[in-house]
Amino acid sequence: MAGNRVEFQLDRAGVSEILKSPEMAAVINETAAAVADQVREDTGEEPEVESYTTDRGAAAVGVPVTLQATDGALTRAAAAVGLVVVPQ
């Protein structure tokens, strides 16, 4: 039904509240840990995991650049845990 339009108004304040919540920070940290676990399983290497806060919870997973450049270890691990990985 291409002719039917649905009206939608984004609740920016509500989205902001969700993104800044402790529950969302926990999900982010759990996801980073899962990616790190997958890197360990795939490569035997120990990734670096850093949890931090900006205006919301955040986390980073790092691997040696050669491991990513030659094997795509971080990209494959992220995809394996269900993250959508797209080239830029």
N, CA, C and O atoms as a Maestro MAE file, in Angstrom:
{
 s_m_m2io_version
 :::
 2.0.0
}

f_m_ct {
 s_m_title
 :::
 protein
 m_atom[352] {
  # First column is atom index #
  i_m_mmod_type
  r_m_x_coord
  r_m_y_coord
  r_m_z_coord
  i_m_residue_number
  s_m_chain_name
  s_m_pdb_residue_name
  s_m_pdb_atom_name
  i_m_atomic_number
  :::
  1 25 0.835 -1.175 0.000 1 A "MET " " N  " 7
  2 3 0.000 0.000 0.000 1 A "MET " " CA " 6
  3 2 0.881 1.240 0.000 1 A "MET " " C  " 6
  4 15 1.013 1.915 1.021 1 A "MET " " O  " 8
  5 25 1.463 1.528 -1.104 2 A "ALA " " N  " 7
  6 3 2.401 2.637 -1.209 2 A "ALA " " CA " 6
  7 2 1.731 3.984 -0.984 2 A "ALA " " C  " 6
  8 15 2.407 4.937 -0.597 2 A "ALA " " O  " 8
  9 25 0.444 4.096 -1.210 3 A "GLY " " N  " 7
  10 3 -0.243 5.371 -1.065 3 A "GLY " " CA " 6
  11 2 -0.575 5.747 0.372 3 A "GLY " " C  " 6
  12 15 -0.847 6.914 0.653 3 A "GLY " " O  " 8
  13 25 -0.557 4.803 1.265 4 A "ASN " " N  " 7
  14 3 -0.878 5.091 2.664 4 A "ASN " " CA " 6
  15 2 0.357 5.598 3.391 4 A "ASN " " C  " 6
  16 15 1.430 4.999 3.314 4 A "ASN " " O  " 8
  17 25 0.192 6.704 4.093 5 A "ARG " " N  " 7
  18 3 1.297 7.273 4.864 5 A "ARG " " CA " 6
  19 2 0.965 7.172 6.344 5 A "ARG " " C  " 6
  20 15 -0.182 7.348 6.754 5 A "ARG " " O  " 8
  21 25 1.963 6.891 7.114 6 A "VAL " " N  " 7
  22 3 1.808 6.815 8.558 6 A "VAL " " CA " 6
  23 2 2.497 8.024 9.158 6 A "VAL " " C  " 6
  24 15 3.652 8.312 8.848 6 A "VAL " " O  " 8
  25 25 1.788 8.721 10.009 7 A "GLU " " N  " 7
  26 3 2.374 9.869 10.700 7 A "GLU " " CA " 6
  27 2 3.183 9.349 11.875 7 A "GLU " " C  " 6
  28 15 2.746 8.450 12.594 7 A "GLU " " O  " 8
  29 25 4.353 9.915 12.062 8 A "PHE " " N  " 7
  30 3 5.227 9.502 13.140 8 A "PHE " " CA " 6
  31 2 5.965 10.727 13.652 8 A "PHE " " C  " 6
  32 15 6.505 11.511 12.871 8 A "PHE " " O  " 8
  33 25 5.985 10.885 14.951 9 A "GLN " " N  " 7
  34 3 6.727 11.990 15.546 9 A "GLN " " CA " 6
  35 2 7.709 11.403 16.555 9 A "GLN " " C  " 6
  36 15 7.309 10.764 17.528 9 A "GLN " " O  " 8
  37 25 8.992 11.626 16.311 10 A "LEU " " N  " 7
  38 3 10.036 11.104 17.170 10 A "LEU " " CA " 6
  39 2 10.036 11.850 18.497 10 A "LEU " " C  " 6
  40 15 10.070 13.080 18.530 10 A "LEU " " O  " 8
  41 25 9.999 11.106 19.574 11 A "ASP " " N  " 7
  42 3 10.071 11.690 20.914 11 A "ASP " " CA " 6
  43 2 11.544 11.798 21.294 11 A "ASP " " C  " 6
  44 15 12.095 10.907 21.942 11 A "ASP " " O  " 8
  45 25 12.171 12.887 20.889 12 A "ARG " " N  " 7
  46 3 13.611 13.056 21.094 12 A "ARG " " CA " 6
  47 2 13.991 13.018 22.572 12 A "ARG " " C  " 6
  48 15 15.019 12.439 22.925 12 A "ARG " " O  " 8
  49 25 13.200 13.609 23.424 13 A "ALA " " N  " 7
  50 3 13.486 13.594 24.852 13 A "ALA " " CA " 6
  51 2 13.419 12.167 25.396 13 A "ALA " " C  " 6
  52 15 14.237 11.777 26.229 13 A "ALA " " O  " 8
  53 25 12.457 11.401 24.930 14 A "GLY " " N  " 7
  54 3 12.316 10.013 25.368 14 A "GLY " " CA " 6
  55 2 13.477 9.148 24.899 14 A "GLY " " C  " 6
  56 15 13.991 8.329 25.659 14 A "GLY " " O  " 8
  57 25 13.891 9.329 23.647 15 A "VAL " " N  " 7
  58 3 15.029 8.582 23.111 15 A "VAL " " CA " 6
  59 2 16.290 8.943 23.891 15 A "VAL " " C  " 6
  60 15 17.077 8.063 24.241 15 A "VAL " " O  " 8
  61 25 16.482 10.220 24.163 16 A "SER " " N  " 7
  62 3 17.634 10.675 24.932 16 A "SER " " CA " 6
  63 2 17.650 10.043 26.318 16 A "SER " " C  " 6
  64 15 18.698 9.607 26.795 16 A "SER " " O  " 8
  65 25 16.504 9.995 26.954 17 A "GLU " " N  " 7
  66 3 16.392 9.384 28.286 17 A "GLU " " CA " 6
  67 2 16.783 7.914 28.255 17 A "GLU " " C  " 6
  68 15 17.482 7.433 29.147 17 A "GLU " " O  " 8
  69 25 16.332 7.202 27.229 18 A "ILE " " N  " 7
  70 3 16.671 5.785 27.091 18 A "ILE " " CA " 6
  71 2 18.169 5.620 26.871 18 A "ILE " " C  " 6
  72 15 18.803 4.790 27.522 18 A "ILE " " O  " 8
  73 25 18.741 6.405 25.958 19 A "LEU " " N  " 7
  74 3 20.160 6.275 25.643 19 A "LEU " " CA " 6
  75 2 21.061 6.611 26.827 19 A "LEU " " C  " 6
  76 15 22.171 6.088 26.929 19 A "LEU " " O  " 8
  77 25 20.594 7.477 27.717 20 A "LYS " " N  " 7
  78 3 21.398 7.897 28.867 20 A "LYS " " CA " 6
  79 2 21.140 7.059 30.116 20 A "LYS " " C  " 6
  80 15 21.721 7.322 31.169 20 A "LYS " " O  " 8
  81 25 20.286 6.068 30.007 21 A "SER " " N  " 7
  82 3 19.893 5.274 31.180 21 A "SER " " CA " 6
  83 2 20.982 4.283 31.584 21 A "SER " " C  " 6
  84 15 21.780 3.858 30.749 21 A "SER " " O  " 8
  85 25 21.013 3.919 32.862 22 A "PRO " " N  " 7
  86 3 21.959 2.884 33.317 22 A "PRO " " CA " 6
  87 2 21.707 1.534 32.642 22 A "PRO " " C  " 6
  88 15 22.641 0.761 32.429 22 A "PRO " " O  " 8
  89 25 20.461 1.256 32.312 23 A "GLU " " N  " 7
  90 3 20.128 -0.001 31.637 23 A "GLU " " CA " 6
  91 2 20.773 -0.068 30.255 23 A "GLU " " C  " 6
  92 15 21.270 -1.120 29.854 23 A "GLU " " O  " 8
  93 25 20.770 1.045 29.526 24 A "MET " " N  " 7
  94 3 21.390 1.066 28.198 24 A "MET " " CA " 6
  95 2 22.904 0.953 28.331 24 A "MET " " C  " 6
  96 15 23.542 0.281 27.520 24 A "MET " " O  " 8
  97 25 23.492 1.600 29.340 25 A "ALA " " N  " 7
  98 3 24.933 1.478 29.573 25 A "ALA " " CA " 6
  99 2 25.295 0.018 29.838 25 A "ALA " " C  " 6
  100 15 26.327 -0.461 29.367 25 A "ALA " " O  " 8
  101 25 24.453 -0.688 30.586 26 A "ALA " " N  " 7
  102 3 24.706 -2.099 30.864 26 A "ALA " " CA " 6
  103 2 24.664 -2.933 29.585 26 A "ALA " " C  " 6
  104 15 25.495 -3.821 29.396 26 A "ALA " " O  " 8
  105 25 23.705 -2.654 28.713 27 A "VAL " " N  " 7
  106 3 23.603 -3.367 27.434 27 A "VAL " " CA " 6
  107 2 24.857 -3.113 26.601 27 A "VAL " " C  " 6
  108 15 25.398 -4.039 25.995 27 A "VAL " " O  " 8
  109 25 25.313 -1.883 26.568 28 A "ILE " " N  " 7
  110 3 26.511 -1.534 25.795 28 A "ILE " " CA " 6
  111 2 27.728 -2.280 26.344 28 A "ILE " " C  " 6
  112 15 28.507 -2.848 25.579 28 A "ILE " " O  " 8
  113 25 27.889 -2.279 27.661 29 A "ASN " " N  " 7
  114 3 29.026 -2.973 28.265 29 A "ASN " " CA " 6
  115 2 28.962 -4.481 28.041 29 A "ASN " " C  " 6
  116 15 29.988 -5.115 27.793 29 A "ASN " " O  " 8
  117 25 27.767 -5.057 28.126 30 A "GLU " " N  " 7
  118 3 27.603 -6.493 27.861 30 A "GLU " " CA " 6
  119 2 27.952 -6.827 26.413 30 A "GLU " " C  " 6
  120 15 28.569 -7.857 26.139 30 A "GLU " " O  " 8
  121 25 27.561 -5.962 25.500 31 A "THR " " N  " 7
  122 3 27.854 -6.186 24.085 31 A "THR " " CA " 6
  123 2 29.346 -6.094 23.819 31 A "THR " " C  " 6
  124 15 29.897 -6.911 23.082 31 A "THR " " O  " 8
  125 25 30.006 -5.107 24.413 32 A "ALA " " N  " 7
  126 3 31.461 -4.985 24.261 32 A "ALA " " CA " 6
  127 2 32.158 -6.224 24.809 32 A "ALA " " C  " 6
  128 15 33.105 -6.721 24.200 32 A "ALA " " O  " 8
  129 25 31.701 -6.724 25.949 33 A "ALA " " N  " 7
  130 3 32.288 -7.932 26.534 33 A "ALA " " CA " 6
  131 2 32.077 -9.138 25.624 33 A "ALA " " C  " 6
  132 15 32.965 -9.981 25.495 33 A "ALA " " O  " 8
  133 25 30.920 -9.223 24.999 34 A "ALA " " N  " 7
  134 3 30.639 -10.336 24.079 34 A "ALA " " CA " 6
  135 2 31.550 -10.273 22.854 34 A "ALA " " C  " 6
  136 15 32.040 -11.304 22.393 34 A "ALA " " O  " 8
  137 25 31.776 -9.083 22.333 35 A "VAL " " N  " 7
  138 3 32.690 -8.925 21.196 35 A "VAL " " CA " 6
  139 2 34.098 -9.346 21.612 35 A "VAL " " C  " 6
  140 15 34.776 -10.066 20.879 35 A "VAL " " O  " 8
  141 25 34.536 -8.897 22.789 36 A "ALA " " N  " 7
  142 3 35.864 -9.260 23.284 36 A "ALA " " CA " 6
  143 2 35.988 -10.773 23.465 36 A "ALA " " C  " 6
  144 15 37.010 -11.357 23.106 36 A "ALA " " O  " 8
  145 25 34.962 -11.407 24.016 37 A "ASP " " N  " 7
  146 3 34.968 -12.863 24.185 37 A "ASP " " CA " 6
  147 2 35.105 -13.563 22.835 37 A "ASP " " C  " 6
  148 15 35.822 -14.556 22.710 37 A "ASP " " O  " 8
  149 25 34.417 -13.037 21.834 38 A "GLN " " N  " 7
  150 3 34.463 -13.645 20.499 38 A "GLN " " CA " 6
  151 2 35.852 -13.480 19.887 38 A "GLN " " C  " 6
  152 15 36.358 -14.404 19.251 38 A "GLN " " O  " 8
  153 25 36.474 -12.314 20.070 39 A "VAL " " N  " 7
  154 3 37.846 -12.119 19.585 39 A "VAL " " CA " 6
  155 2 38.767 -13.137 20.238 39 A "VAL " " C  " 6
  156 15 39.578 -13.764 19.557 39 A "VAL " " O  " 8
  157 25 38.651 -13.311 21.554 40 A "ARG " " N  " 7
  158 3 39.470 -14.281 22.292 40 A "ARG " " CA " 6
  159 2 39.283 -15.691 21.732 40 A "ARG " " C  " 6
  160 15 40.248 -16.423 21.509 40 A "ARG " " O  " 8
  161 25 38.022 -16.051 21.512 41 A "GLU " " N  " 7
  162 3 37.708 -17.389 21.005 41 A "GLU " " CA " 6
  163 2 38.274 -17.596 19.601 41 A "GLU " " C  " 6
  164 15 38.812 -18.659 19.292 41 A "GLU " " O  " 8
  165 25 38.148 -16.575 18.757 42 A "ASP " " N  " 7
  166 3 38.583 -16.693 17.358 42 A "ASP " " CA " 6
  167 2 40.095 -16.651 17.195 42 A "ASP " " C  " 6
  168 15 40.647 -17.327 16.326 42 A "ASP " " O  " 8
  169 25 40.768 -15.855 18.033 43 A "THR " " N  " 7
  170 3 42.183 -15.576 17.777 43 A "THR " " CA " 6
  171 2 43.128 -16.010 18.894 43 A "THR " " C  " 6
  172 15 44.324 -16.183 18.656 43 A "THR " " O  " 8
  173 25 42.615 -16.185 20.087 44 A "GLY " " N  " 7
  174 3 43.468 -16.453 21.226 44 A "GLY " " CA " 6
  175 2 44.133 -15.204 21.776 44 A "GLY " " C  " 6
  176 15 44.863 -15.275 22.765 44 A "GLY " " O  " 8
  177 25 43.894 -14.075 21.156 45 A "GLU " " N  " 7
  178 3 44.462 -12.797 21.596 45 A "GLU " " CA " 6
  179 2 43.563 -12.163 22.651 45 A "GLU " " C  " 6
  180 15 42.367 -12.450 22.716 45 A "GLU " " O  " 8
  181 25 44.150 -11.299 23.478 46 A "GLU " " N  " 7
  182 3 43.404 -10.593 24.524 46 A "GLU " " CA " 6
  183 2 43.069 -9.179 24.053 46 A "GLU " " C  " 6
  184 15 43.959 -8.330 23.997 46 A "GLU " " O  " 8
  185 25 41.813 -8.909 23.713 47 A "PRO " " N  " 7
  186 3 41.435 -7.565 23.282 47 A "PRO " " CA " 6
  187 2 41.389 -6.601 24.471 47 A "PRO " " C  " 6
  188 15 41.258 -7.018 25.621 47 A "PRO " " O  " 8
  189 25 41.496 -5.335 24.175 48 A "GLU " " N  " 7
  190 3 41.378 -4.300 25.201 48 A "GLU " " CA " 6
  191 2 39.937 -3.805 25.210 48 A "GLU " " C  " 6
  192 15 39.404 -3.432 24.165 48 A "GLU " " O  " 8
  193 25 39.305 -3.797 26.377 49 A "VAL " " N  " 7
  194 3 37.924 -3.326 26.514 49 A "VAL " " CA " 6
  195 2 37.930 -2.126 27.451 49 A "VAL " " C  " 6
  196 15 38.482 -2.181 28.549 49 A "VAL " " O  " 8
  197 25 37.315 -1.055 27.004 50 A "GLU " " N  " 7
  198 3 37.232 0.162 27.821 50 A "GLU " " CA " 6
  199 2 35.785 0.625 27.878 50 A "GLU " " C  " 6
  200 15 35.164 0.874 26.845 50 A "GLU " " O  " 8
  201 25 35.252 0.739 29.082 51 A "SER " " N  " 7
  202 3 33.931 1.328 29.289 51 A "SER " " CA " 6
  203 2 34.143 2.759 29.753 51 A "SER " " C  " 6
  204 15 35.010 3.029 30.584 51 A "SER " " O  " 8
  205 25 33.358 3.663 29.220 52 A "TYR " " N  " 7
  206 3 33.499 5.061 29.585 52 A "TYR " " CA " 6
  207 2 32.159 5.766 29.436 52 A "TYR " " C  " 6
  208 15 31.188 5.177 28.960 52 A "TYR " " O  " 8
  209 25 32.113 7.005 29.838 53 A "THR " " N  " 7
  210 3 30.871 7.771 29.768 53 A "THR " " CA " 6
  211 2 31.132 9.093 29.069 53 A "THR " " C  " 6
  212 15 32.100 9.791 29.371 53 A "THR " " O  " 8
  213 25 30.270 9.423 28.144 54 A "THR " " N  " 7
  214 3 30.231 10.764 27.556 54 A "THR " " CA " 6
  215 2 28.972 11.378 28.156 54 A "THR " " C  " 6
  216 15 28.867 11.487 29.378 54 A "THR " " O  " 8
  217 25 28.035 11.770 27.342 55 A "ASP " " N  " 7
  218 3 26.728 12.140 27.887 55 A "ASP " " CA " 6
  219 2 25.862 10.902 28.066 55 A "ASP " " C  " 6
  220 15 24.720 10.986 28.518 55 A "ASP " " O  " 8
  221 25 26.426 9.741 27.701 56 A "ARG " " N  " 7
  222 3 25.768 8.444 27.862 56 A "ARG " " CA " 6
  223 2 26.843 7.374 27.989 56 A "ARG " " C  " 6
  224 15 28.023 7.643 27.766 56 A "ARG " " O  " 8
  225 25 26.438 6.176 28.342 57 A "GLY " " N  " 7
  226 3 27.391 5.087 28.473 57 A "GLY " " CA " 6
  227 2 27.964 4.704 27.121 57 A "GLY " " C  " 6
  228 15 27.274 4.770 26.104 57 A "GLY " " O  " 8
  229 25 29.226 4.304 27.113 58 A "ALA " " N  " 7
  230 3 29.890 3.897 25.875 58 A "ALA " " CA " 6
  231 2 30.946 2.855 26.204 58 A "ALA " " C  " 6
  232 15 31.347 2.709 27.359 58 A "ALA " " O  " 8
  233 25 31.392 2.136 25.192 59 A "ALA " " N  " 7
  234 3 32.443 1.148 25.372 59 A "ALA " " CA " 6
  235 2 33.196 0.995 24.064 59 A "ALA " " C  " 6
  236 15 32.659 1.235 22.982 59 A "ALA " " O  " 8
  237 25 34.453 0.591 24.186 60 A "ALA " " N  " 7
  238 3 35.296 0.351 23.017 60 A "ALA " " CA " 6
  239 2 36.022 -0.972 23.204 60 A "ALA " " C  " 6
  240 15 36.410 -1.336 24.314 60 A "ALA " " O  " 8
  241 25 36.198 -1.682 22.094 61 A "VAL " " N  " 7
  242 3 36.969 -2.915 22.088 61 A "VAL " " CA " 6
  243 2 38.101 -2.706 21.090 61 A "VAL " " C  " 6
  244 15 37.868 -2.308 19.948 61 A "VAL " " O  " 8
  245 25 39.327 -2.975 21.528 62 A "GLY " " N  " 7
  246 3 40.472 -2.780 20.645 62 A "GLY " " CA " 6
  247 2 41.284 -4.049 20.491 62 A "GLY " " C  " 6
  248 15 41.420 -4.846 21.420 62 A "GLY " " O  " 8
  249 25 41.818 -4.213 19.292 63 A "VAL " " N  " 7
  250 3 42.735 -5.316 19.000 63 A "VAL " " CA " 6
  251 2 43.959 -4.718 18.323 63 A "VAL " " C  " 6
  252 15 43.884 -3.609 17.792 63 A "VAL " " O  " 8
  253 25 45.089 -5.430 18.330 64 A "PRO " " N  " 7
  254 3 46.249 -4.926 17.592 64 A "PRO " " CA " 6
  255 2 45.889 -4.664 16.124 64 A "PRO " " C  " 6
  256 15 45.168 -5.442 15.498 64 A "PRO " " O  " 8
  257 25 46.397 -3.572 15.602 65 A "VAL " " N  " 7
  258 3 46.031 -3.157 14.247 65 A "VAL " " CA " 6
  259 2 46.340 -4.238 13.212 65 A "VAL " " C  " 6
  260 15 45.595 -4.394 12.244 65 A "VAL " " O  " 8
  261 25 47.417 -4.977 13.402 66 A "THR " " N  " 7
  262 3 47.748 -6.025 12.428 66 A "THR " " CA " 6
  263 2 46.711 -7.140 12.443 66 A "THR " " C  " 6
  264 15 46.426 -7.734 11.403 66 A "THR " " O  " 8
  265 25 46.149 -7.427 13.603 67 A "LEU " " N  " 7
  266 3 45.121 -8.460 13.706 67 A "LEU " " CA " 6
  267 2 43.858 -8.046 12.953 67 A "LEU " " C  " 6
  268 15 43.213 -8.873 12.309 67 A "LEU " " O  " 8
  269 25 43.518 -6.788 13.038 68 A "GLN " " N  " 7
  270 3 42.357 -6.302 12.303 68 A "GLN " " CA " 6
  271 2 42.667 -6.188 10.812 68 A "GLN " " C  " 6
  272 15 41.856 -6.575 9.971 68 A "GLN " " O  " 8
  273 25 43.847 -5.655 10.493 69 A "ALA " " N  " 7
  274 3 44.199 -5.426 9.085 69 A "ALA " " CA " 6
  275 2 44.345 -6.730 8.305 69 A "ALA " " C  " 6
  276 15 43.940 -6.809 7.145 69 A "ALA " " O  " 8
  277 25 44.919 -7.745 8.932 70 A "THR " " N  " 7
  278 3 45.164 -8.988 8.197 70 A "THR " " CA " 6
  279 2 44.009 -9.973 8.284 70 A "THR " " C  " 6
  280 15 43.749 -10.711 7.333 70 A "THR " " O  " 8
  281 25 43.317 -9.991 9.415 71 A "ASP " " N  " 7
  282 3 42.270 -10.995 9.626 71 A "ASP " " CA " 6
  283 2 40.867 -10.423 9.794 71 A "ASP " " C  " 6
  284 15 39.891 -11.172 9.747 71 A "ASP " " O  " 8
  285 25 40.746 -9.109 9.988 72 A "GLY " " N  " 7
  286 3 39.436 -8.529 10.251 72 A "GLY " " CA " 6
  287 2 38.827 -9.071 11.533 72 A "GLY " " C  " 6
  288 15 37.611 -9.236 11.634 72 A "GLY " " O  " 8
  289 25 39.691 -9.349 12.521 73 A "ALA " " N  " 7
  290 3 39.250 -10.041 13.740 73 A "ALA " " CA " 6
  291 2 38.138 -9.298 14.472 73 A "ALA " " C  " 6
  292 15 37.166 -9.917 14.906 73 A "ALA " " O  " 8
  293 25 38.265 -8.002 14.613 74 A "LEU " " N  " 7
  294 3 37.253 -7.234 15.343 74 A "LEU " " CA " 6
  295 2 35.947 -7.160 14.555 74 A "LEU " " C  " 6
  296 15 34.862 -7.282 15.124 74 A "LEU " " O  " 8
  297 25 36.059 -6.961 13.264 75 A "THR " " N  " 7
  298 3 34.869 -6.909 12.406 75 A "THR " " CA " 6
  299 2 34.114 -8.236 12.452 75 A "THR " " C  " 6
  300 15 32.892 -8.254 12.596 75 A "THR " " O  " 8
  301 25 34.839 -9.339 12.329 76 A "ARG " " N  " 7
  302 3 34.195 -10.656 12.357 76 A "ARG " " CA " 6
  303 2 33.568 -10.936 13.715 76 A "ARG " " C  " 6
  304 15 32.472 -11.492 13.789 76 A "ARG " " O  " 8
  305 25 34.254 -10.556 14.791 77 A "ALA " " N  " 7
  306 3 33.716 -10.797 16.133 77 A "ALA " " CA " 6
  307 2 32.442 -9.986 16.361 77 A "ALA " " C  " 6
  308 15 31.474 -10.494 16.926 77 A "ALA " " O  " 8
  309 25 32.443 -8.735 15.926 78 A "ALA " " N  " 7
  310 3 31.251 -7.901 16.084 78 A "ALA " " CA " 6
  311 2 30.072 -8.491 15.315 78 A "ALA " " C  " 6
  312 15 28.956 -8.549 15.830 78 A "ALA " " O  " 8
  313 25 30.320 -8.923 14.097 79 A "ALA " " N  " 7
  314 3 29.248 -9.524 13.301 79 A "ALA " " CA " 6
  315 2 28.759 -10.826 13.932 79 A "ALA " " C  " 6
  316 15 27.566 -11.128 13.887 79 A "ALA " " O  " 8
  317 25 29.674 -11.597 14.518 80 A "ALA " " N  " 7
  318 3 29.310 -12.881 15.121 80 A "ALA " " CA " 6
  319 2 28.381 -12.725 16.319 80 A "ALA " " C  " 6
  320 15 27.600 -13.628 16.618 80 A "ALA " " O  " 8
  321 25 28.460 -11.579 17.011 81 A "VAL " " N  " 7
  322 3 27.566 -11.377 18.158 81 A "VAL " " CA " 6
  323 2 26.307 -10.622 17.774 81 A "VAL " " C  " 6
  324 15 25.507 -10.256 18.635 81 A "VAL " " O  " 8
  325 25 26.130 -10.389 16.466 82 A "GLY " " N  " 7
  326 3 24.868 -9.807 16.002 82 A "GLY " " CA " 6
  327 2 24.900 -8.336 15.681 82 A "GLY " " C  " 6
  328 15 23.859 -7.766 15.356 82 A "GLY " " O  " 8
  329 25 26.055 -7.691 15.757 83 A "LEU " " N  " 7
  330 3 26.127 -6.284 15.373 83 A "LEU " " CA " 6
  331 2 26.162 -6.179 13.861 83 A "LEU " " C  " 6
  332 15 26.746 -7.033 13.194 83 A "LEU " " O  " 8
  333 25 25.556 -5.163 13.323 84 A "VAL " " N  " 7
  334 3 25.569 -4.919 11.891 84 A "VAL " " CA " 6
  335 2 26.830 -4.138 11.558 84 A "VAL " " C  " 6
  336 15 27.014 -3.016 12.032 84 A "VAL " " O  " 8
  337 25 27.693 -4.724 10.750 85 A "VAL " " N  " 7
  338 3 28.958 -4.101 10.387 85 A "VAL " " CA " 6
  339 2 28.889 -3.744 8.922 85 A "VAL " " C  " 6
  340 15 28.695 -4.608 8.068 85 A "VAL " " O  " 8
  341 25 29.052 -2.442 8.630 86 A "VAL " " N  " 7
  342 3 29.001 -1.970 7.242 86 A "VAL " " CA " 6
  343 2 30.246 -1.138 6.945 86 A "VAL " " C  " 6
  344 15 30.711 -0.385 7.800 86 A "VAL " " O  " 8
  345 25 30.785 -1.274 5.733 87 A "PRO " " N  " 7
  346 3 31.943 -0.447 5.372 87 A "PRO " " CA " 6
  347 2 31.513 1.008 5.194 87 A "PRO " " C  " 6
  348 15 30.373 1.302 4.836 87 A "PRO " " O  " 8
  349 25 32.446 1.892 5.452 88 A "GLN " " N  " 7
  350 3 32.129 3.315 5.276 88 A "GLN " " CA " 6
  351 2 32.633 3.810 3.961 88 A "GLN " " C  " 6
  352 15 32.459 4.984 3.635 88 A "GLN " " O  " 8
  :::
 }
 m_bond[351] {
  # First column is bond index #
  i_m_from
  i_m_to
  i_m_order
  :::
  1 1 2 1
  2 2 3 1
  3 3 4 2
  4 3 5 1
  5 5 6 1
  6 6 7 1
  7 7 8 2
  8 7 9 1
  9 9 10 1
  10 10 11 1
  11 11 12 2
  12 11 13 1
  13 13 14 1
  14 14 15 1
  15 15 16 2
  16 15 17 1
  17 17 18 1
  18 18 19 1
  19 19 20 2
  20 19 21 1
  21 21 22 1
  22 22 23 1
  23 23 24 2
  24 23 25 1
  25 25 26 1
  26 26 27 1
  27 27 28 2
  28 27 29 1
  29 29 30 1
  30 30 31 1
  31 31 32 2
  32 31 33 1
  33 33 34 1
  34 34 35 1
  35 35 36 2
  36 35 37 1
  37 37 38 1
  38 38 39 1
  39 39 40 2
  40 39 41 1
  41 41 42 1
  42 42 43 1
  43 43 44 2
  44 43 45 1
  45 45 46 1
  46 46 47 1
  47 47 48 2
  48 47 49 1
  49 49 50 1
  50 50 51 1
  51 51 52 2
  52 51 53 1
  53 53 54 1
  54 54 55 1
  55 55 56 2
  56 55 57 1
  57 57 58 1
  58 58 59 1
  59 59 60 2
  60 59 61 1
  61 61 62 1
  62 62 63 1
  63 63 64 2
  64 63 65 1
  65 65 66 1
  66 66 67 1
  67 67 68 2
  68 67 69 1
  69 69 70 1
  70 70 71 1
  71 71 72 2
  72 71 73 1
  73 73 74 1
  74 74 75 1
  75 75 76 2
  76 75 77 1
  77 77 78 1
  78 78 79 1
  79 79 80 2
  80 79 81 1
  81 81 82 1
  82 82 83 1
  83 83 84 2
  84 83 85 1
  85 85 86 1
  86 86 87 1
  87 87 88 2
  88 87 89 1
  89 89 90 1
  90 90 91 1
  91 91 92 2
  92 91 93 1
  93 93 94 1
  94 94 95 1
  95 95 96 2
  96 95 97 1
  97 97 98 1
  98 98 99 1
  99 99 100 2
  100 99 101 1
  101 101 102 1
  102 102 103 1
  103 103 104 2
  104 103 105 1
  105 105 106 1
  106 106 107 1
  107 107 108 2
  108 107 109 1
  109 109 110 1
  110 110 111 1
  111 111 112 2
  112 111 113 1
  113 113 114 1
  114 114 115 1
  115 115 116 2
  116 115 117 1
  117 117 118 1
  118 118 119 1
  119 119 120 2
  120 119 121 1
  121 121 122 1
  122 122 123 1
  123 123 124 2
  124 123 125 1
  125 125 126 1
  126 126 127 1
  127 127 128 2
  128 127 129 1
  129 129 130 1
  130 130 131 1
  131 131 132 2
  132 131 133 1
  133 133 134 1
  134 134 135 1
  135 135 136 2
  136 135 137 1
  137 137 138 1
  138 138 139 1
  139 139 140 2
  140 139 141 1
  141 141 142 1
  142 142 143 1
  143 143 144 2
  144 143 145 1
  145 145 146 1
  146 146 147 1
  147 147 148 2
  148 147 149 1
  149 149 150 1
  150 150 151 1
  151 151 152 2
  152 151 153 1
  153 153 154 1
  154 154 155 1
  155 155 156 2
  156 155 157 1
  157 157 158 1
  158 158 159 1
  159 159 160 2
  160 159 161 1
  161 161 162 1
  162 162 163 1
  163 163 164 2
  164 163 165 1
  165 165 166 1
  166 166 167 1
  167 167 168 2
  168 167 169 1
  169 169 170 1
  170 170 171 1
  171 171 172 2
  172 171 173 1
  173 173 174 1
  174 174 175 1
  175 175 176 2
  176 175 177 1
  177 177 178 1
  178 178 179 1
  179 179 180 2
  180 179 181 1
  181 181 182 1
  182 182 183 1
  183 183 184 2
  184 183 185 1
  185 185 186 1
  186 186 187 1
  187 187 188 2
  188 187 189 1
  189 189 190 1
  190 190 191 1
  191 191 192 2
  192 191 193 1
  193 193 194 1
  194 194 195 1
  195 195 196 2
  196 195 197 1
  197 197 198 1
  198 198 199 1
  199 199 200 2
  200 199 201 1
  201 201 202 1
  202 202 203 1
  203 203 204 2
  204 203 205 1
  205 205 206 1
  206 206 207 1
  207 207 208 2
  208 207 209 1
  209 209 210 1
  210 210 211 1
  211 211 212 2
  212 211 213 1
  213 213 214 1
  214 214 215 1
  215 215 216 2
  216 215 217 1
  217 217 218 1
  218 218 219 1
  219 219 220 2
  220 219 221 1
  221 221 222 1
  222 222 223 1
  223 223 224 2
  224 223 225 1
  225 225 226 1
  226 226 227 1
  227 227 228 2
  228 227 229 1
  229 229 230 1
  230 230 231 1
  231 231 232 2
  232 231 233 1
  233 233 234 1
  234 234 235 1
  235 235 236 2
  236 235 237 1
  237 237 238 1
  238 238 239 1
  239 239 240 2
  240 239 241 1
  241 241 242 1
  242 242 243 1
  243 243 244 2
  244 243 245 1
  245 245 246 1
  246 246 247 1
  247 247 248 2
  248 247 249 1
  249 249 250 1
  250 250 251 1
  251 251 252 2
  252 251 253 1
  253 253 254 1
  254 254 255 1
  255 255 256 2
  256 255 257 1
  257 257 258 1
  258 258 259 1
  259 259 260 2
  260 259 261 1
  261 261 262 1
  262 262 263 1
  263 263 264 2
  264 263 265 1
  265 265 266 1
  266 266 267 1
  267 267 268 2
  268 267 269 1
  269 269 270 1
  270 270 271 1
  271 271 272 2
  272 271 273 1
  273 273 274 1
  274 274 275 1
  275 275 276 2
  276 275 277 1
  277 277 278 1
  278 278 279 1
  279 279 280 2
  280 279 281 1
  281 281 282 1
  282 282 283 1
  283 283 284 2
  284 283 285 1
  285 285 286 1
  286 286 287 1
  287 287 288 2
  288 287 289 1
  289 289 290 1
  290 290 291 1
  291 291 292 2
  292 291 293 1
  293 293 294 1
  294 294 295 1
  295 295 296 2
  296 295 297 1
  297 297 298 1
  298 298 299 1
  299 299 300 2
  300 299 301 1
  301 301 302 1
  302 302 303 1
  303 303 304 2
  304 303 305 1
  305 305 306 1
  306 306 307 1
  307 307 308 2
  308 307 309 1
  309 309 310 1
  310 310 311 1
  311 311 312 2
  312 311 313 1
  313 313 314 1
  314 314 315 1
  315 315 316 2
  316 315 317 1
  317 317 318 1
  318 318 319 1
  319 319 320 2
  320 319 321 1
  321 321 322 1
  322 322 323 1
  323 323 324 2
  324 323 325 1
  325 325 326 1
  326 326 327 1
  327 327 328 2
  328 327 329 1
  329 329 330 1
  330 330 331 1
  331 331 332 2
  332 331 333 1
  333 333 334 1
  334 334 335 1
  335 335 336 2
  336 335 337 1
  337 337 338 1
  338 338 339 1
  339 339 340 2
  340 339 341 1
  341 341 342 1
  342 342 343 1
  343 343 344 2
  344 343 345 1
  345 345 346 1
  346 346 347 1
  347 347 348 2
  348 347 349 1
  349 349 350 1
  350 350 351 1
  351 351 352 2
  :::
 }
}
